Structure formats: structure tokens, C-alpha cells
Amino acid sequence: MFRWPRRKDRPGTSTAPAAPTGTWQEVLHSGNATVTGSDRAFVNTGIYTSTVQLPPDALRPPAEVDAPAGLDDLPYRPGLFVGRGNELDRLDAALATPGAALVQAVHGLGGIGKSALAAHWAATRPHGHTPIRWITADSPAAIQQGLADLTTALQPALATALPDQALAQWGLQWLATHTGWLIVLDNVNDPAHIADLITRARGGRFLITSRLATIWSDAATLVRLDVLDATESLALLTRITTTQHPGRDLDGAADLCEELGHLPLAIEQAAAYLAQNPLTTPRAYLNLLAEHPAAMYRHGAATTPEQRTIARIWNITLDRITTLQPHAADLLRTLAWYAPENIPTTLLDTGPADPPTRNAALGLLTAYSMITPDPATGTLAVHRLVQALARTPDPDDPHRTPTLIDQARQQATNCLHTALPPPTTPLPPGPPGAPSSPTSTPSPSTPPPTPTPQPPSASSTKPDSSSATRASPAAPPHTSNAPTPTPSGCWVRTTPPP
């Protein structure tokens, strides 16, 4: 059975108060946590002994404790929510279905707005559940702390009488013996961390958010979040940037939303920066993003928490991915040099990894919503901002050192060259006196004989009709910065983009 980590009491948390008037319970501290007796409760919590006096109802069984009003603790920010009508309706419909399971899961790429959707639904929709508690669920320790906080909200006197592990068990027993509550388990990294909680507490409803996409087969409702549409992302950017400065210059706002791939967290980060710098237009922000990408991905406004920036959010995911399958991070950096959509998986057949390793890496990236496979076409899609960050060198980021970025670009080039068909197309007649060759195939280092097409638009992970690479070939490139078409329908940029 899963057990939460143990922790000893902090010194000084169990100092006995002055004896009050009336009937009180007395709690003694020494050793492992236990509670016994009706007139006197012995709670062993360490290597020392102390006494805490409690009111007479403090040690009532969890089943006998009712939830008072005002216990909700949602981190709701109504001004930062736009759209998502279909997803909210799906959660509503699942709740109204008789006999439905009690677990709903929202999954998607980091920064896509899973937590915002869960908080908005819980705060604004008529689901009828109370109390509503928000538990950060990215680790066993965080889950234990969330359940301990529920206990102290229900029985404040227990905060100084029991260690966190015992408080968490009390909270779990309360959930198991009551109905009608709603628990949001935010940012679940491993289903095993919440399995015991969900198995034992069956009387309410759990709403789960997670970056994991492929493991929630038992959920009554599985909602996959995509990026905002162009109108919604522009509305979010405008709302944040004009709150303090209405009527400001928003030149380039739509282009900025497009460049950020309509990802909610990226829009919020850019908008907070613009709100703090009212003389900076969205167009100027675009220039900063092009000239100083590493710094702009890493920082927002002064009030933006470091852990809520795009660079930090995805680094947490990459840390876990690298631990589980190091080749997956290498593969993501390689995919960053291709166009965002319709990347043929056959491009990866000639990579350095053997097929089992390559397939495991692709599966892990899919599970964490870093790539989106399309089985019907045998292609992959990667959000354009994931790509932009993954190919931006940053000496301070272990996942994006200049050496790793250069190796990935070279690998992307090698895979493309190997995947190109052999030269079988006859050359057209050249001018008089020009050298001739029986066959030729346009390649990344050969300027095209026809007008150069523009790269495909990639504002989201929805596929279109082309695939591409931005890899720079090993052969000396020509001086043009325009993308060059290849016979396979790909295009290649012969010098790295900024």
C-alpha cells in the first residue's frame, strides 16, 4: 500500500499552553503517532515528550465532523480566463450522467490552461459540490500536505497535536466517510501517487489535471485541451495589457499571439511583460523575442513567478522525461528543427537510436503531450513554441546547452539528407557553354529552379499539408535565407533562424 513520507515535528510546535477553563483533552507527544483514550489522548510524535491540551470535540472521529462553510480554497483568477466553452460543457455533461465514475481528467501540454479550466469550472458551474478543495498533486509529499491542510481546516486544534502524516490520514478518512465534496488534484505526475486516495474516497468527485495524456482510461471524462483560437488569444492579451493602460498602442498584437502559438501561459507571460512596460508595443516585444529568445522565454514581469514561465514549466517536464528516457529529450531537440506539422516518422528511421529506443522515446513524448502523433498519416506535430524553445541555446539550461542544440540541428540535417530519394530527375537544358549532368535532385544546398514557397503556417498542432525542417546542412550553405523545397515536399532553411 502506498505510504506518504514521514516527517518529525518541528521544534517548538507542541509547547503546552496555559491550562484553560472547562473540559479539555490532553495530548502527550513521544515517538510514533497514535491516539488513544477518551479522557486523555496520547499522540507520540518524536523523541521528546510534551503536552498539548485540546477542546473536547477535537478528537471526534472524522465521520462525525461536518464541513463548515467557507472551506473552499480555489486559486481562481476570473480575469485570466477566456473561451473553453466546449470543454466546460463536457465536464458539466459528465457530472449530470447517472452512475458515471467519479474521476474527470483534463490533460494537455504544460501551459495550455488545464489548471485555469479546472478552477473556472469548479468556481462558476452549478455542480452542487461542497467543500471544494485544491490539492497540488505533483508529488506524494504535496498530496500529503494537501490532505493535512484539509484536516486542519476542519479541525484547527489538531494542527499542533498531530504530525503531517497523521493529519493526512485523518483527512483521507474524512473524505472516505462523507459525500458531496469536490477535490481538484492539480498536476498529477504519476497515477500511483493518487491511487490510494481515489480508491478509498468514493463519496465525492475528483477533477484531475495532468500533462500525461495516455493513462486515464478509467476516467469518466477525458478532456484534451488544445491551444486557444486566434480570437480568444488576442482577447486574453488585450485584456491583460490594457487593464491599467486603456487605449495603449497594440500594434502587432495579433502577430505576437500567432508567434506564441496561441498558448495561454505564453500569452499571459508576454501580456504581463507588456503591462509592466506600457511603452513597449507587441511589435517591439516580437523583436525582443527574435533577438533575445532565451531571456524572453525565461522571464516575465516582476510579478510573474519564476516557476510560471514557459522555460520553467517545460523544464520540469523535460527533467522527468530525461530521467525516464534520455533519448526522448534528444529526439525532441531534433524535431524542433522541422516544421511544426506533418513531420514524417520515417525521417527518424536513420537516427542514432535503435527502433525499440526510438519508439519508447516517441511514446513518452506523446504521453507528456510534447508531441501529437497522427496515426492516419504516420506523421507527428510539435507545438511551434515547444520547437522555438527547444532549439534556443541557453548555457544556463541543461536541456538547451549550445552543444546539445548544435548536435540536434546536425542530426535533423542528416536524417533529412538520408530520407531524400536518389537523384533521378533529368536536368533541363542549360545555357550554351554551361556544364551538364544527367540527373539532379534539388537539395538543401542547391537553390531551387522554381520560386521558393513560404514555410507553412503553424499556429497550432493541427496538421496541414506540408512538412519541413529548419536544419542547416553540413555542406557549405548558399547565402539565401529563404527555405528551399525538396522532392519529398519538405522545405529546409539553410541558415538557422534567429
C-alpha positions in Angstrom: 0.0 0.0 0.0 1.2 3.5 -0.8 2.5 5.4 2.2 3.3 9.1 2.4 6.8 10.2 3.6 7.4 10.6 7.4 8.3 13.9 9.0 9.2 14.7 12.6 7.5 17.7 14.3 9.3 21.0 14.1 10.8 22.0 17.4 8.5 24.3 19.4 5.3 23.3 17.7 4.0 21.4 20.7 4.6 23.7 23.6 1.8 23.3 26.1 -0.5 26.3 26.5 -1.7 27.6 29.8 -4.5 25.4 31.2 -7.8 26.7 30.1 -11.1 26.5 31.9 -13.6 23.9 31.1 -13.1 20.3 29.9 -10.2 19.7 27.6 -8.4 16.7 26.1 -4.7 16.4 26.9 -2.3 15.1 24.2 1.2 13.8 25.1 4.0 13.7 22.5 6.6 11.0 22.3 7.5 8.6 19.5 5.3 7.4 16.7 1.9 9.0 16.1 -1.0 7.3 18.0 -4.2 8.5 19.5 -5.9 6.6 22.4 -8.4 7.0 25.2 -11.4 9.1 25.7 -10.4 11.4 28.6 -6.7 11.6 27.7 -5.3 11.2 24.1 -1.7 10.1 23.8 -0.1 11.3 20.5 3.5 10.2 20.0 5.4 12.4 17.6 9.1 12.4 18.4 11.9 11.6 20.7 10.7 14.1 23.3 7.6 14.3 25.4 5.3 17.3 25.7 1.6 18.0 26.4 -1.0 19.7 24.2 -4.4 20.4 25.6 -7.3 20.2 23.1 -11.0 21.1 23.2 -13.3 18.2 24.0 -14.5 17.7 20.4 -11.1 17.8 18.8 -10.7 14.1 18.7 -14.1 13.2 17.4 -13.9 10.5 14.6 -13.7 12.1 11.1 -17.1 10.7 10.3 -18.7 12.8 13.0 -17.2 16.1 11.8 -19.2 18.2 9.4 -17.7 20.7 7.0 -18.3 24.3 8.0 -19.0 26.9 5.4 -16.0 28.8 3.8 -13.7 25.8 3.4 -13.2 26.3 -0.4 -9.7 27.2 -1.4 -9.7 27.6 -5.3 -6.9 29.6 -6.9 -9.4 31.3 -9.2 -8.5 34.3 -11.4 -11.6 35.2 -13.3 -9.9 38.0 -15.3 -7.5 35.5 -16.9 -10.0 33.0 -18.4 -11.3 33.1 -21.9 -13.1 30.6 -24.2 -13.2 26.9 -23.5 -17.0 26.6 -23.8 -17.0 23.1 -25.3 -14.7 21.7 -22.6 -16.7 23.2 -19.8 -19.9 21.7 -21.3 -18.2 18.3 -21.4 -17.4 18.4 -17.7 -21.0 19.5 -17.0 -22.4 16.7 -19.0 -20.3 14.1 -17.2 -21.5 15.3 -13.9 -25.1 15.0 -14.9 -24.7 11.4 -16.1 -26.3 8.9 -13.7 -23.9 6.3 -12.5 -20.8 7.9 -14.0 -17.4 7.3 -12.4 -16.2 9.9 -10.0 -13.0 10.8 -11.8 -12.7 13.5 -14.5 -9.3 14.2 -16.1 -8.1 17.3 -18.1 -4.8 16.8 -19.9 -2.6 18.7 -22.3 0.7 20.4 -22.9 2.3 22.4 -20.0 0.9 26.0 -20.2 -2.2 25.0 -22.2 -4.6 26.1 -19.4 -5.5 22.9 -17.6 -5.5 24.4 -14.1 -7.3 27.5 -15.2 -10.1 25.4 -16.8 -10.4 23.2 -13.6 -10.5 26.3 -11.3 -13.0 28.1 -13.6 -15.3 25.1 -13.8 -15.2 24.4 -10.1 -15.9 28.1 -9.2 -18.5 29.0 -11.7 -20.5 26.0 -12.8 -23.6 24.7 -10.9 -22.1 21.3 -9.9 -23.5 21.4 -6.4 -20.4 20.0 -4.6 -19.0 21.3 -1.3 -16.5 21.8 0.0 -14.2 22.4 -2.9 -10.5 21.7 -2.1 -7.5 22.3 -4.3 -4.6 19.9 -3.8 -1.3 20.2 -5.7 -0.6 16.6 -6.7 2.8 16.6 -8.4 4.4 14.5 -5.6 3.4 12.3 -2.7 4.7 15.0 -0.3 2.4 17.6 -1.9 -0.6 15.3 -1.7 0.1 14.6 1.9 0.3 18.3 2.6 -3.0 19.0 0.8 -4.8 16.3 2.9 -3.2 17.6 6.1 -4.4 21.1 5.2 -7.9 19.7 4.8 -7.7 18.3 8.3 -6.6 21.5 9.9 -9.3 23.4 8.1 -11.9 21.0 9.5 -10.3 20.7 13.0 -7.8 23.5 13.6 -6.9 22.3 17.0 -5.2 19.2 15.5 -2.6 21.3 13.8 -0.3 21.2 16.8 -1.3 17.8 18.0 -0.5 15.5 15.0 2.3 15.3 12.5 1.6 15.8 8.8 1.3 12.0 8.1 -1.3 11.5 10.8 -3.1 14.7 9.7 -3.2 13.4 6.1 -4.6 10.1 7.2 -7.3 11.9 9.2 -8.2 13.9 6.1 -8.4 10.8 3.9 -10.7 9.2 6.5 -12.9 12.3 6.4 -13.3 12.1 2.6 -14.0 8.4 2.8 -16.9 8.9 5.3 -18.5 11.9 3.6 -20.2 12.7 0.3 -20.7 15.7 -1.9 -17.2 17.1 -1.9 -15.1 18.1 -4.9 -11.3 17.6 -4.8 -9.1 19.1 -7.6 -5.9 17.1 -7.9 -3.7 19.5 -9.9 -0.7 18.5 -12.0 -0.6 14.8 -11.3 2.7 13.3 -12.5 2.1 9.7 -11.6 -1.3 7.9 -11.2 0.2 5.7 -8.5 0.6 8.8 -6.3 -3.2 9.2 -6.1 -4.4 5.6 -6.5 -4.9 5.0 -2.8 -6.8 8.3 -2.4 -9.2 7.6 -5.2 -9.8 4.0 -4.2 -10.6 4.8 -0.6 -12.6 8.0 -1.0 -15.7 7.2 -3.2 -18.3 9.6 -2.0 -17.4 12.8 -3.9 -15.8 13.8 -7.1 -12.1 14.2 -8.2 -11.1 16.5 -11.0 -7.6 15.8 -12.2 -5.3 17.9 -14.3 -2.2 16.4 -15.8 0.3 16.7 -18.6 0.0 12.9 -19.1 -2.2 12.0 -22.0 -2.4 8.3 -22.3 -3.1 6.8 -18.8 -6.6 8.0 -17.9 -8.6 5.1 -19.3 -10.7 4.8 -16.1 -11.8 8.5 -16.1 -15.5 9.2 -16.7 -14.5 12.2 -18.8 -11.2 12.8 -20.5 -10.8 16.3 -21.8 -7.8 17.1 -24.1 -7.0 20.8 -24.2 -5.7 22.5 -27.3 -4.4 26.0 -27.9 -6.8 29.0 -27.9 -8.2 30.1 -31.2 -6.9 33.4 -32.6 -9.8 35.5 -31.3 -9.5 34.1 -27.8 -5.8 34.5 -27.5 -6.0 38.1 -28.8 -8.8 38.8 -26.3 -6.6 37.5 -23.4 -3.6 39.5 -24.4 -5.7 42.7 -24.8 -7.4 42.2 -21.5 -4.2 41.9 -19.5 -2.3 44.7 -21.3 -5.0 47.3 -21.3 -6.3 46.9 -17.7 -4.0 49.7 -16.4 -3.4 51.5 -19.7 -6.6 51.5 -21.8 -6.1 52.9 -25.3 -2.5 51.9 -25.5 -0.8 51.0 -28.8 -1.3 47.3 -29.5 0.4 47.3 -32.9 1.5 43.7 -33.6 -0.8 42.1 -31.0 -2.3 39.5 -33.4 1.2 38.7 -34.8 2.5 38.2 -31.3 -0.3 35.8 -30.5 0.5 33.9 -33.7 4.2 33.7 -32.9 3.4 32.4 -29.4 1.2 29.7 -30.9 -1.9 30.9 -29.0 -0.6 29.1 -25.9 -2.4 30.6 -22.9 0.6 30.6 -20.5 2.8 32.2 -23.2 0.2 34.8 -23.9 -0.1 35.6 -20.1 3.7 35.8 -19.8 4.0 38.2 -22.7 1.0 40.3 -21.7 2.3 40.7 -18.1 5.6 42.0 -19.5 3.7 44.4 -21.7 1.5 45.6 -18.9 4.6 46.3 -16.8 6.2 48.2 -19.8 3.4 50.3 -21.3 5.8 52.0 -23.8 6.7 48.6 -25.3 4.3 47.6 -28.1 3.5 44.0 -29.0 5.6 44.6 -32.2 8.6 45.6 -30.1 8.1 42.5 -27.9 8.3 40.4 -31.1 11.6 42.0 -31.9 12.9 41.3 -28.4 11.7 37.7 -28.8 13.6 37.4 -32.1 16.8 39.0 -30.8 16.9 37.6 -27.2 14.8 34.5 -27.2 16.4 32.7 -24.2 15.9 35.7 -21.9 12.4 36.4 -23.0 11.3 32.8 -22.6 12.8 32.7 -19.1 11.4 36.0 -17.7 8.1 37.7 -17.5 7.0 40.7 -15.5 8.3 41.4 -12.0 5.2 39.8 -10.5 5.5 36.7 -12.7 6.6 33.7 -10.5 9.7 32.1 -11.9 8.0 28.7 -12.0 5.2 30.1 -14.1 7.3 31.0 -17.2 7.4 28.9 -20.3 11.0 27.9 -19.9 10.5 26.7 -16.3 7.2 24.9 -17.0 8.6 22.8 -19.8 11.9 22.2 -17.9 10.0 20.4 -15.2 8.6 18.1 -17.8 11.9 17.6 -19.5 13.6 16.8 -16.2 11.2 13.9 -15.8 11.3 12.8 -19.4 15.1 12.8 -19.3 15.1 10.7 -16.1 12.8 8.1 -17.7 14.2 8.0 -21.2 17.2 10.3 -22.1 16.8 9.7 -25.8 13.4 11.4 -25.7 14.9 14.8 -24.9 17.4 14.3 -27.8 14.6 13.4 -30.1 12.5 16.5 -29.1 15.5 18.8 -29.8 15.9 17.1 -33.3 12.2 17.5 -34.1 12.5 21.2 -33.2 14.3 21.8 -36.5 11.4 20.5 -38.6 8.2 22.3 -39.5 5.6 22.0 -36.7 3.2 19.8 -38.6 3.2 16.6 -40.7 6.7 15.5 -39.8 7.1 12.0 -41.3 8.1 9.5 -38.7 10.2 7.9 -41.4 12.6 10.8 -41.1 13.7 9.3 -37.8 14.4 5.8 -39.1 18.0 6.7 -39.8 18.7 8.3 -36.4 21.2 7.1 -33.8 18.7 5.1 -31.7 17.5 1.5 -32.4 13.8 1.1 -33.1 12.8 0.0 -29.6 14.5 3.0 -28.0 13.1 5.4 -30.7 9.6 4.0 -30.2 9.8 4.3 -26.4 11.0 7.9 -26.8 8.1 8.8 -29.1 5.7 7.2 -26.7 7.0 9.1 -23.7 6.9 12.5 -25.6 3.3 11.6 -26.6 2.4 10.7 -23.0 3.6 14.1 -21.8 1.8 16.0 -24.6 5.1 17.3 -26.1 4.2 15.8 -29.5 1.0 14.9 -31.2 1.0 11.8 -33.4 -1.4 11.3 -36.3 -1.7 7.5 -36.9 -3.7 8.0 -40.1 -0.8 9.8 -41.9 2.2 8.4 -39.9 3.2 11.9 -39.0 3.9 14.0 -35.9 3.1 17.6 -34.9 5.0 19.7 -32.3 3.7 23.0 -31.0 5.7 25.8 -32.6 6.7 27.3 -29.2 7.9 24.0 -27.9 10.1 23.9 -31.0 11.3 27.5 -30.7 12.3 26.9 -27.1 13.9 23.5 -27.8 16.2 25.0 -30.5 17.2 28.1 -28.5 20.6 27.7 -26.8 20.9 28.7 -23.2 24.1 27.9 -21.3 22.2 28.0 -18.0 19.7 25.3 -19.1 21.0 21.7 -19.0 18.4 20.7 -21.7 19.5 23.5 -24.1 23.2 23.9 -24.0 24.8 25.2 -27.2 26.4 21.8 -27.8 23.1 19.9 -27.5 21.3 22.4 -29.8 24.1 22.1 -32.4 24.1 18.3 -32.2 20.3 18.2 -32.7 20.4 20.5 -35.7 23.1 18.3 -37.3 21.1 15.2 -36.6 18.0 16.7 -38.2 20.0 17.6 -41.3 21.5 14.1 -41.5 18.0 12.5 -41.2 16.6 14.7 -44.0 19.5 14.0 -46.4 19.3 10.3 -45.8 15.5 10.3 -46.4 15.7 12.2 -49.7 15.2 9.9 -52.8 18.2 9.2 -55.2 18.8 11.7 -58.0 16.6 10.6 -60.9 15.2 13.8 -62.3 16.8 14.9 -65.6 18.2 18.5 -65.6 16.6 20.9 -68.1 18.9 22.2 -70.8 21.3 24.8 -69.6 22.6 27.9 -71.3 25.2 27.5 -74.1 28.6 26.5 -72.7 27.2 25.5 -69.2 28.3 22.2 -67.7 25.8 19.4 -67.9 24.8 16.5 -65.7 22.5 13.6 -66.5 20.3 13.9 -63.3 19.8 16.2 -60.4 17.7 16.4 -57.3 17.1 19.8 -55.5 18.8 19.6 -52.2 19.2 21.8 -49.1 22.4 23.2 -50.5 21.1 23.8 -54.1 19.0 26.8 -54.9 15.6 25.8 -56.4 14.9 26.3 -60.1 11.4 27.5 -59.2 10.1 30.3 -56.9 10.6 29.5 -53.3 7.4 28.7 -51.3 6.9 30.2 -47.9 7.1 28.0 -44.7 3.7 26.6 -43.7 1.7 28.4 -41.0 1.9 26.6 -37.7 -0.1 28.4 -35.1 -1.3 25.2 -33.5 -0.6 21.5 -33.6 -3.5 20.8 -36.1 -2.0 19.2 -39.3 -1.8 20.8 -42.7 -0.4 19.5 -46.0 3.3 20.1 -45.6 6.3 19.0 -43.5 9.6 20.8 -43.1 13.0 21.1 -41.5 14.9 24.1 -40.4 18.2 22.2 -40.2 21.4 23.6 -41.5 23.2 21.1 -43.7 26.8 20.1 -43.2 27.7 21.2 -46.8 28.6 24.9 -47.2 25.2 26.7 -47.5 24.3 29.1 -50.1 23.7 32.7 -48.9 20.0 32.8 -49.3 17.9 32.7 -46.1 14.8 31.5 -48.0 13.6 28.0 -47.4 14.4 25.5 -50.2 11.9 22.9 -51.4 12.9 19.2 -51.7 11.2 16.4 -53.8 9.5 15.0 -50.7 7.5 18.2 -50.2 9.7 19.3 -47.3 11.5 22.6 -47.1 14.8 23.4 -45.4 16.3 26.7 -44.1 19.9 26.8 -45.0 20.9 29.1 -42.1 19.5 28.8 -38.6 16.6 31.2 -37.8 17.3 33.7 -35.0 
